[in-house]
Amino acid sequence: MSDPANTPAAPSPHPSDAAPDWKPILAALGNEAARTVFARAALGILDPVARGDLTTKEQKSVEGWLKLGILTEDDIGSVTVDGNALRAPLIVPARGGQREARAGVGKFLVDGRGPRIDTMPASPAERTEVLRWVRDHALEPDEVLTEVQLNQRLHVFHPDVAMLRRYLVDASLLERTATGTEYAIPADSRIP
């Protein structure tokens, strides 16, 4: 049996090789105190005086956001949102200074991985592939969503949610319910 102390450690990935993790950001946004703090910072109203009025939970949230690097603190103690840090999880780092070749759906996504669609494909086959990818990432197989709920989910992928919704329905990747007010994945195209 080998001695763990004499086993060479696996090389740790270079920080620029790993994309920043978006999960702690989403987890923080699930917390009411953290959302309140984030909103105040985004509005530019989280100065030292306002910070003194925060609840204990909100003060802890400020520290959490600062630790994540999403909020930054200036010399006088005002806190603001760092837009670059907020966008960082959506950017795939280049390896070796070169952009990776993109294939399949990745050709049409921002930086090759999404979730934002950079351009909609002109080719019907490629468009269907992208739409299927969107559908499979936006909905669970047995989910039924209202138009408002569906729009909220589609907005993650493209700002023109009406276009995406229309394309998904036209490609028979989504169907409207009998009332026409809800959307679901057609039973015959659900993932097993």
MIROTI-338649 format. One record per atom (N, C-alpha, C): residue in three letters; chain; x, y, z; atom name. Coordinates in steps of 0.05 Angstrom, whole numbers. Example, Ala and Ser with C-alpha at 12.3 -4.5 7.8 and 13.67 -1.06 7.14 Angstrom:
! MIROTI-338649
REC  ALA  A  264  -114  156  N
REC  ALA  A  246  -90  156  CA
REC  ALA  A  264  -66  156  C
REC  SER  A  257  -45  142  N
REC  SER  A  273  -21  143  CA
REC  SER  A  258  1  157  C
! end
This chain:
! MIROTI-338649
REC  MET  A  17  -23  0  N
REC  MET  A  0  0  0  CA
REC  MET  A  18  25  0  C
REC  SER  A  11  45  -16  N
REC  SER  A  29  68  -18  CA
REC  SER  A  23  88  5  C
REC  ASP  A  43  102  12  N
REC  ASP  A  41  122  33  CA
REC  ASP  A  30  148  21  C
REC  PRO  A  7  157  31  N
REC  PRO  A  -5  182  20  CA
REC  PRO  A  14  206  22  C
REC  ALA  A  31  206  42  N
REC  ALA  A  49  229  45  CA
REC  ALA  A  70  230  23  C
REC  ASN  A  76  207  11  N
REC  ASN  A  96  205  -11  CA
REC  ASN  A  84  205  -39  C
REC  THR  A  58  206  -40  N
REC  THR  A  44  207  -66  CA
REC  THR  A  43  235  -76  C
REC  PRO  A  53  239  -100  N
REC  PRO  A  52  267  -110  CA
REC  PRO  A  23  276  -114  C
REC  ALA  A  18  300  -107  N
REC  ALA  A  -8  311  -110  CA
REC  ALA  A  -14  316  -139  C
REC  ALA  A  -39  312  -147  N
REC  ALA  A  -47  318  -174  CA
REC  ALA  A  -45  348  -178  C
REC  PRO  A  -36  357  -202  N
REC  PRO  A  -34  385  -206  CA
REC  PRO  A  -62  398  -204  C
REC  SER  A  -63  420  -189  N
REC  SER  A  -89  434  -187  CA
REC  SER  A  -93  450  -213  C
REC  PRO  A  -118  452  -221  N
REC  PRO  A  -123  468  -245  CA
REC  PRO  A  -115  497  -241  C
REC  HIS  A  -105  508  -262  N
REC  HIS  A  -98  537  -261  CA
REC  HIS  A  -124  552  -258  C
REC  PRO  A  -125  573  -241  N
REC  PRO  A  -150  588  -237  CA
REC  PRO  A  -163  597  -263  C
REC  SER  A  -147  604  -283  N
REC  SER  A  -159  614  -308  CA
REC  SER  A  -171  591  -325  C
REC  ASP  A  -165  566  -317  N
REC  ASP  A  -176  543  -332  CA
REC  ASP  A  -204  536  -324  C
REC  ALA  A  -212  544  -300  N
REC  ALA  A  -239  538  -290  CA
REC  ALA  A  -257  562  -291  C
REC  ALA  A  -281  558  -300  N
REC  ALA  A  -300  580  -301  CA
REC  ALA  A  -309  586  -273  C
REC  PRO  A  -314  611  -266  N
REC  PRO  A  -324  618  -239  CA
REC  PRO  A  -351  603  -235  C
REC  ASP  A  -356  596  -210  N
REC  ASP  A  -380  581  -204  CA
REC  ASP  A  -404  599  -200  C
REC  TRP  A  -425  594  -214  N
REC  TRP  A  -449  611  -211  CA
REC  TRP  A  -468  601  -189  C
REC  LYS  A  -463  576  -179  N
REC  LYS  A  -481  565  -159  CA
REC  LYS  A  -482  581  -133  C
REC  PRO  A  -460  591  -123  N
REC  PRO  A  -462  607  -98  CA
REC  PRO  A  -477  633  -103  C
REC  ILE  A  -475  644  -127  N
REC  ILE  A  -490  668  -134  CA
REC  ILE  A  -520  663  -133  C
REC  LEU  A  -528  641  -146  N
REC  LEU  A  -557  634  -146  CA
REC  LEU  A  -566  627  -118  C
REC  ALA  A  -549  613  -102  N
REC  ALA  A  -557  607  -75  CA
REC  ALA  A  -561  633  -59  C
REC  ALA  A  -543  652  -62  N
REC  ALA  A  -546  677  -48  CA
REC  ALA  A  -572  692  -56  C
REC  LEU  A  -578  691  -82  N
REC  LEU  A  -602  704  -91  CA
REC  LEU  A  -628  690  -81  C
REC  GLY  A  -625  666  -71  N
REC  GLY  A  -648  652  -60  CA
REC  GLY  A  -654  661  -31  C
REC  ASN  A  -636  677  -20  N
REC  ASN  A  -639  686  8  CA
REC  ASN  A  -649  715  7  C
REC  GLU  A  -671  720  22  N
REC  GLU  A  -684  746  22  CA
REC  GLU  A  -665  769  31  C
REC  ALA  A  -650  764  52  N
REC  ALA  A  -632  785  62  CA
REC  ALA  A  -610  791  41  C
REC  ALA  A  -600  770  28  N
REC  ALA  A  -579  774  7  CA
REC  ALA  A  -591  788  -17  C
REC  ARG  A  -616  782  -25  N
REC  ARG  A  -628  796  -47  CA
REC  ARG  A  -632  826  -41  C
REC  THR  A  -640  832  -16  N
REC  THR  A  -644  859  -8  CA
REC  THR  A  -618  875  -9  C
REC  VAL  A  -597  863  1  N
REC  VAL  A  -570  876  1  CA
REC  VAL  A  -561  880  -28  C
REC  PHE  A  -564  859  -45  N
REC  PHE  A  -556  861  -73  CA
REC  PHE  A  -572  884  -87  C
REC  ALA  A  -598  885  -82  N
REC  ALA  A  -614  906  -95  CA
REC  ALA  A  -605  934  -87  C
REC  ARG  A  -600  937  -61  N
REC  ARG  A  -591  963  -52  CA
REC  ARG  A  -564  971  -64  C
REC  ALA  A  -546  951  -66  N
REC  ALA  A  -520  956  -78  CA
REC  ALA  A  -523  963  -107  C
REC  ALA  A  -541  948  -121  N
REC  ALA  A  -545  953  -150  CA
REC  ALA  A  -556  980  -155  C
REC  LEU  A  -573  990  -136  N
REC  LEU  A  -585  1016  -139  CA
REC  LEU  A  -566  1039  -130  C
REC  GLY  A  -543  1031  -118  N
REC  GLY  A  -524  1051  -109  CA
REC  GLY  A  -532  1064  -83  C
REC  ILE  A  -548  1051  -67  N
REC  ILE  A  -558  1063  -42  CA
REC  ILE  A  -548  1047  -17  C
REC  LEU  A  -524  1035  -19  N
REC  LEU  A  -513  1021  3  CA
REC  LEU  A  -488  1034  13  C
REC  ASP  A  -491  1059  22  N
REC  ASP  A  -469  1074  33  CA
REC  ASP  A  -465  1067  62  C
REC  PRO  A  -444  1079  76  N
REC  PRO  A  -439  1072  104  CA
REC  PRO  A  -463  1077  122  C
REC  VAL  A  -478  1098  117  N
REC  VAL  A  -501  1104  134  CA
REC  VAL  A  -522  1082  131  C
REC  ALA  A  -528  1075  106  N
REC  ALA  A  -548  1054  100  CA
REC  ALA  A  -538  1027  111  C
REC  ARG  A  -512  1022  109  N
REC  ARG  A  -502  997  120  CA
REC  ARG  A  -506  995  150  C
REC  GLY  A  -505  1018  164  N
REC  GLY  A  -510  1018  193  CA
REC  GLY  A  -538  1010  200  C
REC  ASP  A  -557  1014  181  N
REC  ASP  A  -585  1008  186  CA
REC  ASP  A  -593  979  179  C
REC  LEU  A  -574  964  168  N
REC  LEU  A  -579  936  160  CA
REC  LEU  A  -584  918  184  C
REC  THR  A  -601  898  180  N
REC  THR  A  -604  877  201  CA
REC  THR  A  -579  860  202  C
REC  THR  A  -577  844  223  N
REC  THR  A  -554  826  226  CA
REC  THR  A  -552  808  202  C
REC  LYS  A  -574  797  193  N
REC  LYS  A  -574  779  170  CA
REC  LYS  A  -564  794  145  C
REC  GLU  A  -574  818  141  N
REC  GLU  A  -565  834  118  CA
REC  GLU  A  -536  841  119  C
REC  GLN  A  -526  847  143  N
REC  GLN  A  -497  852  146  CA
REC  GLN  A  -480  828  139  C
REC  LYS  A  -490  804  147  N
REC  LYS  A  -476  779  140  CA
REC  LYS  A  -477  775  110  C
REC  SER  A  -499  782  98  N
REC  SER  A  -502  780  69  CA
REC  SER  A  -483  798  54  C
REC  VAL  A  -478  822  65  N
REC  VAL  A  -459  840  52  CA
REC  VAL  A  -431  826  52  C
REC  GLU  A  -424  814  75  N
REC  GLU  A  -398  800  77  CA
REC  GLU  A  -397  777  57  C
REC  GLY  A  -419  763  55  N
REC  GLY  A  -420  740  36  CA
REC  GLY  A  -416  749  7  C
REC  TRP  A  -430  771  -1  N
REC  TRP  A  -428  781  -28  CA
REC  TRP  A  -399  792  -33  C
REC  LEU  A  -388  805  -12  N
REC  LEU  A  -360  815  -15  CA
REC  LEU  A  -341  791  -19  C
REC  LYS  A  -345  770  -4  N
REC  LYS  A  -328  746  -6  CA
REC  LYS  A  -330  734  -34  C
REC  LEU  A  -355  733  -45  N
REC  LEU  A  -359  723  -72  CA
REC  LEU  A  -346  741  -93  C
REC  GLY  A  -342  766  -85  N
REC  GLY  A  -331  785  -105  CA
REC  GLY  A  -352  799  -122  C
REC  ILE  A  -377  794  -116  N
REC  ILE  A  -399  805  -132  CA
REC  ILE  A  -403  834  -123  C
REC  LEU  A  -399  840  -98  N
REC  LEU  A  -401  868  -88  CA
REC  LEU  A  -372  877  -82  C
REC  THR  A  -368  903  -86  N
REC  THR  A  -342  914  -79  CA
REC  THR  A  -346  938  -60  C
REC  GLU  A  -327  942  -43  N
REC  GLU  A  -329  964  -23  CA
REC  GLU  A  -308  985  -29  C
REC  ASP  A  -316  1010  -29  N
REC  ASP  A  -296  1031  -34  CA
REC  ASP  A  -284  1041  -8  C
REC  ASP  A  -267  1060  -9  N
REC  ASP  A  -252  1070  14  CA
REC  ASP  A  -269  1081  37  C
REC  ILE  A  -293  1091  30  N
REC  ILE  A  -310  1102  51  CA
REC  ILE  A  -330  1082  61  C
REC  GLY  A  -331  1059  50  N
REC  GLY  A  -349  1038  59  CA
REC  GLY  A  -375  1035  43  C
REC  SER  A  -377  1049  21  N
REC  SER  A  -400  1044  3  CA
REC  SER  A  -396  1019  -12  C
REC  VAL  A  -418  1005  -17  N
REC  VAL  A  -417  979  -31  CA
REC  VAL  A  -433  981  -57  C
REC  THR  A  -421  971  -78  N
REC  THR  A  -434  970  -104  CA
REC  THR  A  -430  943  -117  C
REC  VAL  A  -445  938  -138  N
REC  VAL  A  -443  912  -153  CA
REC  VAL  A  -420  914  -173  C
REC  ASP  A  -404  894  -174  N
REC  ASP  A  -383  892  -194  CA
REC  ASP  A  -394  876  -218  C
REC  GLY  A  -402  891  -238  N
REC  GLY  A  -414  878  -262  CA
REC  GLY  A  -396  858  -275  C
REC  ASN  A  -370  862  -276  N
REC  ASN  A  -352  843  -288  CA
REC  ASN  A  -352  817  -273  C
REC  ALA  A  -352  818  -246  N
REC  ALA  A  -352  794  -230  CA
REC  ALA  A  -378  779  -233  C
REC  LEU  A  -400  794  -237  N
REC  LEU  A  -426  782  -240  CA
REC  LEU  A  -428  767  -267  C
REC  ARG  A  -415  778  -288  N
REC  ARG  A  -415  766  -314  CA
REC  ARG  A  -395  743  -317  C
REC  ALA  A  -375  742  -300  N
REC  ALA  A  -353  723  -303  CA
REC  ALA  A  -362  694  -304  C
REC  PRO  A  -382  685  -289  N
REC  PRO  A  -390  657  -292  CA
REC  PRO  A  -402  650  -319  C
REC  LEU  A  -409  669  -334  N
REC  LEU  A  -421  664  -361  CA
REC  LEU  A  -400  663  -383  C
REC  ILE  A  -375  669  -376  N
REC  ILE  A  -354  670  -396  CA
REC  ILE  A  -336  646  -393  C
REC  VAL  A  -330  633  -415  N
REC  VAL  A  -312  610  -415  CA
REC  VAL  A  -284  621  -420  C
REC  PRO  A  -265  615  -402  N
REC  PRO  A  -238  625  -406  CA
REC  PRO  A  -225  612  -430  C
REC  ALA  A  -209  627  -444  N
REC  ALA  A  -194  617  -466  CA
REC  ALA  A  -170  600  -455  C
REC  ARG  A  -164  579  -469  N
REC  ARG  A  -141  563  -460  CA
REC  ARG  A  -117  569  -478  C
REC  GLY  A  -95  575  -466  N
REC  GLY  A  -71  580  -481  CA
REC  GLY  A  -74  605  -499  C
REC  GLY  A  -92  623  -491  N
REC  GLY  A  -95  648  -506  CA
REC  GLY  A  -111  644  -532  C
REC  GLN  A  -120  620  -537  N
REC  GLN  A  -135  615  -562  CA
REC  GLN  A  -164  606  -555  C
REC  ARG  A  -182  614  -572  N
REC  ARG  A  -209  606  -568  CA
REC  ARG  A  -213  577  -576  C
REC  GLU  A  -228  563  -560  N
REC  GLU  A  -233  535  -567  CA
REC  GLU  A  -252  533  -591  C
REC  ALA  A  -248  513  -607  N
REC  ALA  A  -266  509  -629  CA
REC  ALA  A  -293  501  -618  C
REC  ARG  A  -314  513  -629  N
REC  ARG  A  -341  506  -620  CA
REC  ARG  A  -354  488  -640  C
REC  ALA  A  -370  470  -630  N
REC  ALA  A  -384  452  -648  CA
REC  ALA  A  -413  448  -638  C
REC  GLY  A  -429  438  -655  N
REC  GLY  A  -457  433  -648  CA
REC  GLY  A  -471  458  -639  C
REC  VAL  A  -487  455  -618  N
REC  VAL  A  -502  478  -606  CA
REC  VAL  A  -482  500  -597  C
REC  GLY  A  -459  492  -588  N
REC  GLY  A  -439  512  -578  CA
REC  GLY  A  -432  533  -598  C
REC  LYS  A  -435  527  -624  N
REC  LYS  A  -429  547  -645  CA
REC  LYS  A  -446  572  -642  C
REC  PHE  A  -469  568  -631  N
REC  PHE  A  -489  589  -630  CA
REC  PHE  A  -493  602  -602  C
REC  LEU  A  -476  593  -583  N
REC  LEU  A  -479  603  -556  CA
REC  LEU  A  -456  623  -550  C
REC  VAL  A  -461  642  -533  N
REC  VAL  A  -441  661  -525  CA
REC  VAL  A  -417  645  -513  C
REC  ASP  A  -394  650  -524  N
REC  ASP  A  -369  636  -515  CA
REC  ASP  A  -370  606  -516  C
REC  GLY  A  -388  595  -533  N
REC  GLY  A  -389  567  -538  CA
REC  GLY  A  -402  550  -518  C
REC  ARG  A  -413  561  -496  N
REC  ARG  A  -425  544  -476  CA
REC  ARG  A  -451  554  -465  C
REC  GLY  A  -458  579  -469  N
REC  GLY  A  -483  589  -461  CA
REC  GLY  A  -484  598  -433  C
REC  PRO  A  -507  603  -422  N
REC  PRO  A  -533  596  -433  CA
REC  PRO  A  -544  615  -454  C
REC  ARG  A  -531  638  -458  N
REC  ARG  A  -542  657  -477  CA
REC  ARG  A  -536  648  -506  C
REC  ILE  A  -557  652  -522  N
REC  ILE  A  -554  646  -551  CA
REC  ILE  A  -542  671  -564  C
REC  ASP  A  -520  668  -578  N
REC  ASP  A  -506  690  -591  CA
REC  ASP  A  -522  696  -617  C
REC  THR  A  -526  676  -633  N
REC  THR  A  -541  679  -658  CA
REC  THR  A  -559  655  -663  C
REC  MET  A  -582  660  -674  N
REC  MET  A  -600  637  -681  CA
REC  MET  A  -590  626  -708  C
REC  PRO  A  -588  600  -710  N
REC  PRO  A  -579  589  -735  CA
REC  PRO  A  -598  593  -758  C
REC  ALA  A  -588  597  -782  N
REC  ALA  A  -605  600  -806  CA
REC  ALA  A  -614  573  -815  C
REC  SER  A  -598  553  -813  N
REC  SER  A  -605  526  -822  CA
REC  SER  A  -627  515  -804  C
REC  PRO  A  -649  505  -816  N
REC  PRO  A  -671  494  -800  CA
REC  PRO  A  -662  471  -782  C
REC  ALA  A  -644  454  -792  N
REC  ALA  A  -635  431  -775  CA
REC  ALA  A  -619  441  -751  C
REC  GLU  A  -601  460  -755  N
REC  GLU  A  -586  471  -733  CA
REC  GLU  A  -603  487  -714  C
REC  ARG  A  -623  501  -725  N
REC  ARG  A  -641  516  -708  CA
REC  ARG  A  -657  497  -690  C
REC  THR  A  -666  475  -701  N
REC  THR  A  -681  455  -685  CA
REC  THR  A  -663  443  -663  C
REC  GLU  A  -637  439  -670  N
REC  GLU  A  -619  429  -650  CA
REC  GLU  A  -616  449  -626  C
REC  VAL  A  -613  474  -633  N
REC  VAL  A  -610  495  -612  CA
REC  VAL  A  -636  497  -596  C
REC  LEU  A  -659  496  -610  N
REC  LEU  A  -684  498  -596  CA
REC  LEU  A  -689  474  -578  C
REC  ARG  A  -681  450  -586  N
REC  ARG  A  -684  426  -570  CA
REC  ARG  A  -666  430  -545  C
REC  TRP  A  -642  440  -548  N
REC  TRP  A  -624  445  -526  CA
REC  TRP  A  -637  465  -506  C
REC  VAL  A  -648  486  -516  N
REC  VAL  A  -661  506  -499  CA
REC  VAL  A  -684  493  -484  C
REC  ARG  A  -701  479  -498  N
REC  ARG  A  -724  466  -486  CA
REC  ARG  A  -715  447  -463  C
REC  ASP  A  -695  431  -469  N
REC  ASP  A  -686  411  -450  CA
REC  ASP  A  -673  423  -426  C
REC  HIS  A  -663  448  -429  N
REC  HIS  A  -651  462  -406  CA
REC  HIS  A  -671  480  -391  C
REC  ALA  A  -693  486  -404  N
REC  ALA  A  -712  504  -392  CA
REC  ALA  A  -735  490  -378  C
REC  LEU  A  -742  466  -387  N
REC  LEU  A  -765  452  -377  CA
REC  LEU  A  -759  424  -369  C
REC  GLU  A  -773  414  -349  N
REC  GLU  A  -772  386  -341  CA
REC  GLU  A  -793  372  -359  C
REC  PRO  A  -789  346  -364  N
REC  PRO  A  -807  332  -383  CA
REC  PRO  A  -837  334  -376  C
REC  ASP  A  -845  333  -351  N
REC  ASP  A  -873  333  -345  CA
REC  ASP  A  -883  360  -335  C
REC  GLU  A  -868  381  -338  N
REC  GLU  A  -875  407  -329  CA
REC  GLU  A  -896  421  -347  C
REC  VAL  A  -914  435  -335  N
REC  VAL  A  -933  452  -349  CA
REC  VAL  A  -929  480  -338  C
REC  LEU  A  -922  499  -356  N
REC  LEU  A  -916  527  -348  CA
REC  LEU  A  -935  546  -360  C
REC  THR  A  -941  567  -345  N
REC  THR  A  -956  589  -356  CA
REC  THR  A  -938  604  -375  C
REC  GLU  A  -950  622  -391  N
REC  GLU  A  -933  637  -410  CA
REC  GLU  A  -913  655  -395  C
REC  VAL  A  -922  666  -373  N
REC  VAL  A  -904  683  -357  CA
REC  VAL  A  -880  667  -346  C
REC  GLN  A  -886  643  -335  N
REC  GLN  A  -864  626  -325  CA
REC  GLN  A  -845  617  -348  C
REC  LEU  A  -857  610  -371  N
REC  LEU  A  -840  602  -393  CA
REC  LEU  A  -823  625  -403  C
REC  ASN  A  -834  649  -404  N
REC  ASN  A  -819  673  -413  CA
REC  ASN  A  -796  678  -394  C
REC  GLN  A  -800  675  -368  N
REC  GLN  A  -778  679  -348  CA
REC  GLN  A  -756  659  -354  C
REC  ARG  A  -762  635  -359  N
REC  ARG  A  -741  615  -364  CA
REC  ARG  A  -727  619  -391  C
REC  LEU  A  -743  627  -411  N
REC  LEU  A  -731  631  -438  CA
REC  LEU  A  -713  656  -439  C
REC  HIS  A  -719  675  -422  N
REC  HIS  A  -703  700  -421  CA
REC  HIS  A  -674  694  -414  C
REC  VAL  A  -668  673  -400  N
REC  VAL  A  -641  665  -394  CA
REC  VAL  A  -625  660  -419  C
REC  PHE  A  -639  650  -440  N
REC  PHE  A  -626  641  -465  CA
REC  PHE  A  -625  663  -486  C
REC  HIS  A  -645  680  -487  N
REC  HIS  A  -646  701  -508  CA
REC  HIS  A  -666  723  -499  C
REC  PRO  A  -660  748  -505  N
REC  PRO  A  -678  769  -497  CA
REC  PRO  A  -705  769  -511  C
REC  ASP  A  -706  758  -535  N
REC  ASP  A  -731  757  -551  CA
REC  ASP  A  -746  731  -544  C
REC  VAL  A  -759  731  -521  N
REC  VAL  A  -772  707  -512  CA
REC  VAL  A  -796  699  -530  C
REC  ALA  A  -809  719  -542  N
REC  ALA  A  -832  713  -559  CA
REC  ALA  A  -822  697  -584  C
REC  MET  A  -799  705  -595  N
REC  MET  A  -788  691  -617  CA
REC  MET  A  -781  662  -610  C
REC  LEU  A  -767  658  -587  N
REC  LEU  A  -760  631  -578  CA
REC  LEU  A  -785  614  -574  C
REC  ARG  A  -805  626  -560  N
REC  ARG  A  -830  611  -555  CA
REC  ARG  A  -843  603  -581  C
REC  ARG  A  -845  621  -600  N
REC  ARG  A  -857  616  -626  CA
REC  ARG  A  -842  594  -640  C
REC  TYR  A  -815  596  -641  N
REC  TYR  A  -799  576  -655  CA
REC  TYR  A  -803  548  -642  C
REC  LEU  A  -804  547  -615  N
REC  LEU  A  -807  522  -601  CA
REC  LEU  A  -834  509  -608  C
REC  VAL  A  -855  525  -609  N
REC  VAL  A  -881  515  -615  CA
REC  VAL  A  -882  507  -645  C
REC  ASP  A  -872  524  -663  N
REC  ASP  A  -872  517  -691  CA
REC  ASP  A  -856  492  -698  C
REC  ALA  A  -835  486  -682  N
REC  ALA  A  -819  462  -687  CA
REC  ALA  A  -831  438  -672  C
REC  SER  A  -854  442  -660  N
REC  SER  A  -867  420  -644  CA
REC  SER  A  -851  410  -621  C
REC  LEU  A  -833  427  -611  N
REC  LEU  A  -817  420  -587  CA
REC  LEU  A  -832  428  -562  C
REC  LEU  A  -851  446  -564  N
REC  LEU  A  -869  454  -543  CA
REC  LEU  A  -897  455  -554  C
REC  GLU  A  -916  450  -536  N
REC  GLU  A  -944  453  -545  CA
REC  GLU  A  -959  469  -525  C
REC  ARG  A  -979  484  -536  N
REC  ARG  A  -997  498  -519  CA
REC  ARG  A  -1018  479  -509  C
REC  THR  A  -1027  483  -484  N
REC  THR  A  -1048  466  -473  CA
REC  THR  A  -1074  474  -487  C
REC  ALA  A  -1095  458  -482  N
REC  ALA  A  -1121  462  -495  CA
REC  ALA  A  -1131  490  -490  C
REC  THR  A  -1126  502  -467  N
REC  THR  A  -1135  529  -461  CA
REC  THR  A  -1119  550  -475  C
REC  GLY  A  -1095  542  -484  N
REC  GLY  A  -1078  561  -498  CA
REC  GLY  A  -1062  580  -479  C
REC  THR  A  -1064  574  -453  N
REC  THR  A  -1051  592  -433  CA
REC  THR  A  -1027  579  -420  C
REC  GLU  A  -1022  554  -426  N
REC  GLU  A  -999  540  -414  CA
REC  GLU  A  -984  525  -435  C
REC  TYR  A  -959  518  -428  N
REC  TYR  A  -941  505  -447  CA
REC  TYR  A  -929  480  -434  C
REC  ALA  A  -924  460  -450  N
REC  ALA  A  -912  435  -441  CA
REC  ALA  A  -897  422  -464  C
REC  ILE  A  -879  403  -457  N
REC  ILE  A  -865  387  -477  CA
REC  ILE  A  -885  367  -487  C
REC  PRO  A  -889  364  -513  N
REC  PRO  A  -907  344  -523  CA
REC  PRO  A  -900  316  -513  C
REC  ALA  A  -920  300  -507  N
REC  ALA  A  -916  274  -495  CA
REC  ALA  A  -899  256  -514  C
REC  ASP  A  -902  259  -540  N
REC  ASP  A  -887  242  -558  CA
REC  ASP  A  -857  250  -562  C
REC  SER  A  -849  273  -551  N
REC  SER  A  -821  280  -553  CA
REC  SER  A  -807  284  -527  C
REC  ARG  A  -819  274  -505  N
REC  ARG  A  -807  276  -479  CA
REC  ARG  A  -783  257  -477  C
REC  ILE  A  -764  266  -462  N
REC  ILE  A  -740  250  -457  CA
REC  ILE  A  -747  227  -438  C
REC  PRO  A  -741  202  -446  N
REC  PRO  A  -748  179  -429  CA
REC  PRO  A  -735  180  -402  C
! end
